[in-house]
Amino acid sequence: MRMIWKIAKKELQLLFFSPVAWFLLVVFTIQAGMLFVGRYHDYMKTNEFGNGIQFMVSFSLFVRALWGQVSMYLYFYIPLLTMGLVSKELSSGSIKLLYSSPVSNTQIILGKFCAMMGFALVMCLMLSVYVVVALCTVQDFELAVVLTGLLGLFLLTCTYAAVGIFVSSLTSYQFVAAVGTFIVLMFLSLIGGWWQEYDFVRDVTYWLCINGRVNTFIMGMICSEDVLYFPLVTALFLALTIIRLNAVRQKVKFSVTLGKNLVVILLACLLGYFSSRPKLMGYCDVSSTQWNTLTTESQRIVDELDGGLTITAYVNVLNPSYYNYAFPRFIQRNRKVFERYERFKPETKLKAVYYYDTITQVDGGCRLFEENEGKTLWQLARKVCEDYDLDSTMLKRPEEIREIVDLEGERTFVWQIVRENGEKTWLRTFDDPMDIFPHESEISAALKRISSALPKIGFVEGYGMRSIDDFSPRGYSRFTRIKYARLGVINQGFDVEAVDLNQGIPDDINILTIAEMREPFSETELLTLKNYVERGGNLFILAEPRRREVMNPLLSELFGVELTPGVLVQYRVPEQRPEDLYCLIAEEAQALSYIYPSLPYVYLPTTTGVEVVADKGFSIIPILKTDTLVQNLEKKEDRSYRVWNELESMNYEDEALVYNPVVGEVAKEYNPAIALARNVGGKEQRIVIFGDADCISNGDAQRCGGTTLILATYHYLSNNEMPVDTRRSATTDTVVYINDASFKVLRIGLMFVYPLLFLGIGLFFWLRRRGR
């Protein structure tokens, strides 16, 4: 150990007497300072001209910016520092002096590596200055996350150094050593995508890949796999270096040296393979909001899944988007999708089955066959195999895949989740331009589907009411029937069923939806509905101003409410139609569902108000209220914009509508949507009534905020069971204490004084060395 320390001390002296090391440190501080100061400039401007509120400052400043950029800088810096550690000894002949001294090759290499560890420590201490600045200026700074990222950078630097030392031992030319180090590091970055078609080899090469390893630390997660990766790879290259020097020093046979190298590599790969097994992995999420971990509700769902769990991806190679699921690259991508779930259920088995078969219309089937007219399915599949270098013998034929699983009604890529007890469900990808793969909400909803009974929504059919099978603009199919809509209720944990009141309401219906009655119910249907209400069933009723005469008798008799006469109108901006209302979420409604507060407003194309006319034992909670006080941005003041129920002609194309109280028009704050609640049989019955049925229709839901409104309302009506609550507490590092004067001091200090400090120290050591 004493000899290792002497060698390390000598190497550090040589390193810090070298102008290259100081030049890199100066450039390093300038690059990091530019990025850091640039971010603080944005914070200063926000404080000066905005509200001063930021979002996740620690994450934005370090996780997303500084640490990520620094990890890329190290890729270029470290090879320049390590290129001469051993190669200069070989080129100058001083290695012979070392061989003749009572120093082992192990001591030589460990001493040089310890010197590089010291240099890595210096670089981390330099970076810690930025951490201290942020700690002093950021409210509730995520110190643990940032220090974990700094630890990752230190381990990454040490690993790069070990690689550089190994390559430096292979040649006497420093330039070749630098280039060789770049090549080996590139090899370690790319190896994760090689030989992926072989299961064991795929796991080993994926583990060997260094690309992205430090990102786990940067995100504030300490994972045993990554913690072990850096020491194992470092030890691997140091061992290879020692074997190399022993072979030269003792003139060992090539076959013996090769055998030793293979044993060391195999041992490292085996240890790495076992360290990457989900059952053997440990985790520590140091972030304040646990953003690397499943939410509490998702963890509870996973805990309910006793026994084994198998998730099988079925991939049709004829899918026009096959590149998203191409073998073998998709195998590791598939693991990433369920990575957080494997942490809490490590016995989960992930499989992928590739097949070819006919494809659905929505998957582009017509286009595919039109472009390849006359070709059989097998010929098309063979062409895909040739394009993607895929072994065609691994494909399941149409008759084979149909014997294995019934994919009827699903798209050409889908997951099937199967429990050990036989319970199964589907998990899908979505038409989302940002990310087609499911998120935690959809995965947890699918897992809950096979662990417990989910809420079932019944839609009353008939009488021209809105239908879940209607794909026209007025229909409700998009959020109920379309399987590839991420926020569709079937993908958020609900079952959907059409209900005929003449046949009765099934007992498993938890929420009954009635959308725009056009005719009164028959006596039989009305009796069925009354029995459902009396037993405490939850309802979602959507009306339209034109259906007031039909719906009011029912609403008044059962719930003591009525739709207000006329159409609610408001003059807000010149280009807006007066019957288009922008309504706010009432403060009382924000406690009904965690989703309601996420809606800044709801747009209602044509609506009426809902008012209480009799006491039926329900407590009344407003959900939407008309926005009668609108901010005038030019004058920075609130102006009154009255809303009234227009009872006269709606022909506003020829002349503006006029508020006329003489005919019964009333200007006030209306509630276009309300909730009613009462206790029935020991549980709370919940009713929601909307004065507009278009806001959640196929044609208007997208622009009305209706998709979120649907989920919020059904979340309330399902007794807050679904969708799964995957929210996380927001971080509180939202304020940066920086103004113009302090920013100027910060900029001068980090952009000029700090680099000049290292430049001055470097010049001092260089001049001192020249003087000697």
TINUNU-82213 format. One record per residue (C-alpha): x, y, z. Coordinates in steps of 0.5 Angstrom, whole numbers, padded with zeros to 4 digits, always signed. Example, Ala and Ser with C-alpha at 12.3 -4.5 7.8 and 13.67 -1.06 7.14 Angstrom:
+0025-0009+0016/+0027-0002+0014/
***
This chain:
+0000+0000+0000/+0006+0005+0002/+0009+0004-0005/+0002+0005-0009/+0001+0011-0005/+0009+0013-0007/+0007+0012-0014/+0000+0015-0014/+0004+0022-0011/+0009+0022-0016/+0004+0021-0022/+0000+0027-0019/+0006+0031-0019/+0007+0030-0026/+0000+0031-0028/-0001+0037-0024/+0006+0040-0027/+0003+0038-0034/+0000+0044-0038/-0005+0039-0041/-0008+0038-0034/-0009+0045-0032/-0011+0047-0039/-0017+0042-0039/-0019+0044-0032/-0019+0051-0035/-0023+0049-0041/-0028+0045-0036/-0029+0050-0031/-0031+0055-0037/-0036+0050-0040/-0039+0048-0034/-0039+0056-0032/-0043+0058-0038/-0048+0053-0038/-0049+0054-0030/-0049+0062-0031/-0054+0061-0037/-0059+0058-0033/-0058+0063-0027/-0059+0068-0032/-0066+0065-0034/-0068+0065-0027/-0066+0072-0026/-0070+0075-0032/-0076+0071-0029/-0075+0074-0022/-0075+0081-0025/-0080+0080-0031/-0085+0074-0028/-0087+0072-0022/-0081+0069-0020/-0084+0062-0019/-0080+0056-0023/-0081+0049-0023/-0076+0043-0021/-0070+0048-0020/-0065+0042-0018/-0068+0038-0023/-0067+0043-0029/-0061+0046-0027/-0057+0039-0025/-0060+0033-0027/-0063+0036-0034/-0057+0041-0035/-0050+0041-0032/-0049+0034-0030/-0051+0031-0037/-0047+0036-0040/-0041+0034-0036/-0042+0027-0037/-0041+0028-0044/-0035+0033-0043/-0031+0027-0039/-0032+0023-0045/-0027+0027-0049/-0022+0030-0043/-0020+0023-0039/-0017+0020-0046/-0013+0026-0046/-0010+0025-0039/-0009+0018-0039/-0006+0017-0046/+0001+0018-0043/+0000+0014-0036/+0004+0008-0039/+0005+0009-0046/+0010+0015-0044/+0014+0009-0039/+0014+0005-0045/+0017+0010-0050/+0022+0013-0046/+0024+0006-0043/+0023+0008-0036/+0019+0002-0035/+0025-0002-0035/+0027+0002-0029/+0021+0000-0026/+0021-0007-0028/+0028-0008-0024/+0026-0004-0018/+0022-0008-0012/+0015-0006-0015/+0010-0011-0018/+0006-0009-0024/+0000-0009-0019/+0003-0004-0015/+0005+0000-0021/-0002+0000-0024/-0006+0001-0018/-0001+0007-0016/-0003+0010-0023/-0010+0009-0022/-0010+0012-0015/-0007+0018-0018/-0013+0019-0023/-0018+0018-0018/-0015+0024-0014/-0015+0028-0021/-0023+0026-0021/-0024+0028-0014/-0021+0035-0016/-0026+0035-0022/-0031+0033-0017/-0029+0039-0012/-0029+0044-0017/-0036+0042-0019/-0038+0042-0012/-0037+0050-0012/-0044+0050-0017/-0047+0045-0012/-0046+0050-0006/-0048+0056-0010/-0055+0053-0012/-0055+0050-0004/-0055+0058-0002/-0059+0061-0007/-0065+0055-0009/-0071+0054-0004/-0071+0047-0001/-0065+0045-0006/-0065+0037-0008/-0058+0036-0005/-0059+0029-0004/-0060+0028-0011/-0055+0033-0014/-0050+0029-0009/-0052+0023-0012/-0051+0025-0019/-0044+0028-0017/-0042+0021-0014/-0044+0018-0021/-0040+0023-0025/-0034+0021-0020/-0035+0013-0021/-0036+0015-0029/-0029+0018-0029/-0025+0013-0025/-0028+0008-0030/-0026+0012-0036/-0019+0012-0033/-0018+0005-0032/-0020+0004-0039/-0015+0009-0041/-0010+0006-0037/-0011-0001-0040/-0010+0002-0047/-0004+0006-0046/-0001+0000-0044/-0002-0003-0051/+0002+0002-0054/+0008+0007-0054/+0005+0012-0058/+0001+0017-0053/-0003+0019-0059/-0005+0012-0061/-0007+0011-0054/-0012+0017-0054/-0015+0015-0060/-0015+0008-0058/-0019+0010-0051/-0024+0013-0055/-0025+0007-0059/-0026+0003-0053/-0031+0007-0050/-0035+0008-0056/-0035+0000-0056/-0037+0000-0049/-0043+0005-0051/-0045+0001-0057/-0044-0006-0055/-0051-0006-0051/-0054-0007-0058/-0050-0013-0061/-0052-0020-0061/-0059-0018-0058/-0062-0025-0061/-0059-0029-0056/-0062-0029-0049/-0056-0030-0045/-0051-0026-0049/-0056-0020-0050/-0056-0020-0042/-0049-0020-0042/-0048-0015-0047/-0053-0010-0045/-0050-0010-0038/-0043-0009-0041/-0046-0003-0044/-0044+0004-0041/-0048+0008-0045/-0053+0012-0040/-0051+0008-0034/-0049+0015-0030/-0056+0017-0032/-0059+0013-0026/-0055+0017-0021/-0056+0023-0024/-0063+0022-0023/-0062+0021-0016/-0063+0013-0016/-0058+0009-0013/-0059+0002-0016/-0054-0004-0014/-0053-0006-0021/-0050+0001-0023/-0047+0001-0016/-0043-0005-0018/-0042-0004-0025/-0037+0002-0025/-0033-0002-0020/-0033-0009-0024/-0031-0005-0030/-0026-0001-0027/-0023-0008-0024/-0024-0011-0031/-0019-0006-0034/-0014-0006-0029/-0014-0013-0029/-0013-0013-0036/-0007-0008-0036/-0004-0012-0030/-0004-0018-0034/-0001-0015-0040/+0005-0012-0036/+0006-0019-0033/+0006-0022-0040/+0011-0017-0043/+0015-0017-0036/+0016-0024-0035/+0015-0026-0043/+0009-0030-0042/+0006-0035-0048/+0001-0031-0052/-0004-0037-0050/-0003-0037-0043/-0004-0029-0043/-0010-0030-0047/-0013-0035-0042/-0012-0031-0037/-0016-0025-0040/-0021-0029-0042/-0022-0032-0035/-0022-0025-0032/-0027-0022-0038/-0032-0028-0036/-0031-0027-0029/-0033-0020-0029/-0039-0022-0034/-0042-0027-0030/-0042-0022-0024/-0045-0017-0028/-0050-0022-0030/-0052-0024-0023/-0052-0017-0021/-0057-0015-0026/-0062-0020-0024/-0069-0017-0022/-0069-0021-0016/-0062-0019-0013/-0062-0012-0015/-0063-0007-0009/-0065+0001-0010/-0065+0007-0006/-0069+0013-0009/-0066+0019-0006/-0071+0024-0009/-0076+0028-0004/-0082+0026-0008/-0079+0019-0010/-0080+0021-0018/-0076+0014-0019/-0081+0010-0016/-0088+0007-0017/-0093+0011-0013/-0096+0009-0007/-0102+0007-0010/-0099+0003-0016/-0094-0001-0011/-0101-0003-0007/-0104-0006-0014/-0097-0010-0015/-0097-0012-0008/-0104-0015-0009/-0102-0019-0015/-0100-0026-0011/-0096-0031-0015/-0093-0031-0022/-0094-0026-0027/-0092-0026-0035/-0093-0020-0039/-0092-0023-0047/-0091-0018-0052/-0095-0020-0059/-0091-0017-0065/-0094-0018-0072/-0088-0016-0077/-0093-0014-0082/-0095-0008-0077/-0093-0001-0081/-0090+0001-0075/-0086-0005-0074/-0079-0001-0073/-0082+0001-0066/-0082-0007-0064/-0077-0009-0068/-0073-0015-0066/-0068-0016-0062/-0068-0008-0060/-0075-0008-0057/-0073-0014-0052/-0069-0009-0048/-0074-0003-0049/-0079-0008-0047/-0076-0009-0040/-0075-0001-0040/-0083+0000-0040/-0084-0005-0034/-0077-0003-0030/-0080+0000-0024/-0085-0006-0024/-0080-0011-0024/-0077-0007-0018/-0083-0009-0013/-0085-0016-0017/-0078-0019-0019/-0081-0025-0021/-0085-0022-0027/-0083-0026-0033/-0083-0022-0040/-0083-0025-0047/-0084-0023-0054/-0088-0027-0059/-0087-0025-0066/-0092-0027-0072/-0095-0025-0078/-0102-0025-0080/-0107-0021-0083/-0107-0014-0080/-0113-0009-0078/-0115-0003-0082/-0113+0002-0077/-0106-0001-0077/-0105+0001-0085/-0107-0006-0088/-0110-0003-0094/-0104+0001-0096/-0100-0005-0094/-0103-0010-0099/-0104-0004-0104/-0097-0003-0105/-0095-0010-0105/-0101-0013-0109/-0101-0020-0111/-0096-0022-0105/-0098-0027-0100/-0097-0026-0093/-0091-0030-0092/-0088-0026-0098/-0089-0020-0094/-0087-0023-0088/-0080-0025-0091/-0079-0018-0094/-0080-0015-0087/-0075-0021-0084/-0070-0019-0090/-0070-0011-0089/-0069-0012-0081/-0064-0018-0081/-0070-0022-0078/-0069-0030-0078/-0076-0032-0081/-0076-0039-0078/-0078-0035-0071/-0084-0033-0074/-0091-0036-0072/-0095-0037-0077/-0102-0035-0077/-0105-0042-0075/-0100-0042-0070/-0101-0036-0067/-0109-0037-0067/-0108-0043-0063/-0104-0039-0058/-0108-0033-0057/-0114-0030-0059/-0112-0023-0062/-0119-0021-0065/-0120-0014-0064/-0113-0012-0062/-0108-0008-0066/-0102-0012-0069/-0098-0010-0063/-0101-0012-0056/-0099-0014-0049/-0102-0020-0045/-0101-0020-0038/-0103-0027-0035/-0103-0028-0027/-0101-0035-0025/-0108-0036-0023/-0110-0035-0030/-0113-0028-0030/-0111-0024-0036/-0112-0018-0039/-0109-0013-0045/-0104-0007-0045/-0104-0003-0051/-0100+0002-0054/-0103+0009-0056/-0104+0014-0062/-0099+0019-0058/-0094+0023-0062/-0090+0024-0056/-0090+0017-0053/-0094+0011-0056/-0092+0006-0050/-0096+0006-0044/-0095+0010-0037/-0095+0008-0030/-0103+0010-0030/-0105+0005-0036/-0100+0000-0033/-0103+0000-0026/-0110+0000-0029/-0109-0006-0033/-0105-0010-0027/-0111-0008-0022/-0116-0011-0028/-0113-0018-0026/-0113-0017-0019/-0120-0014-0017/-0126-0012-0020/-0126-0005-0024/-0132+0000-0024/-0137-0002-0030/-0140+0004-0033/-0147+0003-0036/-0149+0007-0042/-0157+0008-0043/-0158+0007-0050/-0165+0008-0054/-0169+0015-0056/-0163+0018-0060/-0159+0019-0054/-0151+0019-0055/-0148+0012-0056/-0142+0009-0054/-0142+0006-0061/-0143+0012-0065/-0137+0014-0069/-0140+0021-0071/-0138+0028-0068/-0144+0027-0063/-0142+0020-0061/-0139+0018-0055/-0134+0012-0058/-0128+0016-0058/-0127+0015-0050/-0131+0009-0049/-0129+0004-0055/-0123+0006-0058/-0118+0002-0055/-0112+0006-0058/-0114+0012-0054/-0109+0013-0048/-0114+0017-0044/-0120+0012-0046/-0124+0010-0040/-0123+0002-0042/-0115+0004-0041/-0116+0008-0035/-0119+0002-0031/-0126+0002-0033/-0131-0003-0036/-0136-0001-0041/-0143-0003-0043/-0149-0001-0046/-0156-0002-0042/-0163-0003-0044/-0167+0000-0039/-0173-0005-0041/-0168-0011-0040/-0166-0008-0033/-0160-0005-0030/-0155-0011-0029/-0152-0011-0022/-0145-0010-0023/-0146-0003-0026/-0143+0002-0022/-0144+0008-0026/-0150+0009-0030/-0150+0015-0036/-0156+0018-0039/-0154+0023-0045/-0159+0027-0048/-0166+0024-0047/-0170+0026-0053/-0176+0023-0051/-0179+0021-0044/-0178+0014-0041/-0183+0009-0041/-0186+0007-0035/-0182+0000-0035/-0176+0004-0036/-0177+0010-0031/-0179+0004-0026/-0172+0001-0027/-0169+0008-0026/-0172+0009-0020/-0170+0003-0017/-0163+0004-0019/-0163+0011-0016/-0167+0008-0009/-0161+0003-0008/-0156+0008-0008/-0153+0007-0015/-0149+0013-0018/-0151+0017-0024/-0148+0021-0030/-0153+0025-0033/-0152+0030-0039/-0157+0034-0042/-0158+0040-0047/-0162+0046-0047/-0166+0043-0053/-0168+0037-0048/-0170+0042-0042/-0178+0040-0043/-0176+0032-0044/-0171+0032-0038/-0174+0037-0033/-0180+0032-0030/-0175+0027-0029/-0169+0031-0026/-0174+0035-0021/-0178+0028-0019/-0171+0024-0017/-0166+0029-0015/-0170+0036-0014/-0166+0040-0020/-0168+0043-0026/-0165+0046-0033/-0165+0053-0033/-0169+0056-0039/-0166+0058-0045/-0159+0058-0047/-0153+0061-0043/-0149+0066-0047/-0144+0071-0046/-0140+0077-0050/-0133+0075-0048/-0128+0077-0054/-0131+0079-0061/-0129+0072-0065/-0132+0068-0060/-0140+0066-0061/-0144+0068-0055/-0146+0061-0053/-0139+0058-0053/-0138+0059-0045/-0131+0058-0042/-0133+0055-0035/-0129+0055-0029/-0128+0049-0024/-0131+0051-0018/-0127+0051-0011/-0132+0046-0008/-0131+0041-0014/-0123+0041-0013/-0124+0036-0007/-0128+0031-0011/-0123+0029-0015/-0115+0030-0016/-0116+0031-0023/-0121+0037-0023/-0116+0042-0021/-0112+0040-0027/-0117+0043-0031/-0116+0051-0032/-0123+0052-0035/-0128+0048-0039/-0131+0050-0046/-0138+0048-0047/-0141+0049-0054/-0148+0050-0052/-0150+0049-0045/-0156+0051-0040/-0155+0052-0032/-0157+0047-0027/-0161+0049-0021/-0164+0046-0015/-0172+0047-0014/-0173+0042-0009/-0170+0038-0003/-0169+0031-0004/-0164+0030+0001/-0158+0031-0003/-0152+0036-0001/-0151+0040-0007/-0144+0041-0010/-0142+0046-0016/-0137+0043-0021/-0137+0048-0026/-0139+0056-0025/-0139+0061-0031/-0133+0066-0031/-0137+0073-0030/-0130+0076-0028/-0125+0076-0034/-0118+0079-0033/-0117+0085-0038/-0109+0084-0040/-0108+0090-0043/-0111+0094-0037/-0109+0089-0032/-0116+0089-0028/-0122+0085-0028/-0128+0087-0032/-0135+0084-0031/-0137+0080-0037/-0144+0078-0035/-0148+0071-0037/-0155+0071-0038/-0160+0066-0040/-0162+0068-0047/-0169+0066-0048/-0171+0070-0055/-0168+0069-0062/-0161+0066-0063/-0160+0070-0069/-0154+0074-0067/-0151+0074-0074/-0155+0080-0076/-0155+0083-0070/-0152+0082-0063/-0156+0079-0057/-0159+0084-0052/-0160+0082-0045/-0167+0083-0044/-0170+0082-0036/-0177+0083-0038/-0178+0077-0042/-0175+0073-0036/-0167+0073-0038/-0163+0073-0031/-0156+0075-0031/-0152+0072-0026/-0147+0066-0024/-0149+0060-0027/-0147+0053-0025/-0147+0049-0032/-0145+0042-0028/-0147+0040-0021/-0146+0034-0016/-0151+0031-0011/-0149+0027-0006/-0153+0023+0000/-0152+0017+0004/-0156+0011+0002/-0155+0004+0005/-0149+0006+0009/-0145+0009+0003/-0145+0015-0001/-0149+0016-0007/-0146+0020-0012/-0150+0024-0018/-0147+0029-0023/-0151+0033-0028/-0149+0037-0034/-0152+0042-0038/-0149+0040-0044/-0147+0033-0047/-0143+0036-0053/-0137+0037-0048/-0135+0030-0048/-0137+0028-0055/-0132+0025-0061/-0133+0032-0064/-0132+0037-0058/-0128+0033-0053/-0121+0035-0055/-0122+0042-0055/-0127+0043-0049/-0122+0039-0044/-0127+0034-0044/-0122+0028-0044/-0120+0030-0037/-0127+0032-0035/-0129+0025-0037/-0124+0022-0033/-0125+0027-0027/-0132+0026-0027/-0132+0018-0027/-0126+0018-0022/-0131+0022-0017/-0137+0017-0019/-0133+0011-0018/-0132+0013-0011/-0125+0015-0013/-0122+0008-0015/-0120+0009-0022/-0116+0012-0026/-0111+0010-0021/-0108+0016-0018/-0101+0016-0020/-0099+0023-0018/-0093+0025-0014/-0092+0031-0009/-0089+0037-0013/-0082+0039-0011/-0082+0045-0007/-0075+0048-0010/-0079+0053-0014/-0075+0060-0012/-0068+0062-0014/-0066+0068-0010/-0062+0072-0015/-0063+0079-0018/-0059+0083-0023/-0054+0085-0018/-0052+0078-0015/-0053+0075-0022/-0047+0080-0024/-0043+0078-0018/-0044+0071-0020/-0043+0071-0027/-0036+0075-0026/-0034+0070-0021/-0036+0063-0024/-0034+0066-0032/-0028+0070-0030/-0025+0069-0023/-0026+0062-0022/-0023+0060-0029/-0017+0065-0028/-0016+0062-0021/-0014+0055-0024/-0010+0058-0030/-0006+0062-0025/-0005+0056-0021/-0003+0052-0027/+0002+0058-0029/+0005+0058-0022/+0007+0050-0022/+0009+0051-0030/+0014+0056-0028/+0016+0053-0022/+0018+0047-0026/+0021+0051-0031/+0025+0054-0026/+0028+0047-0023/
***
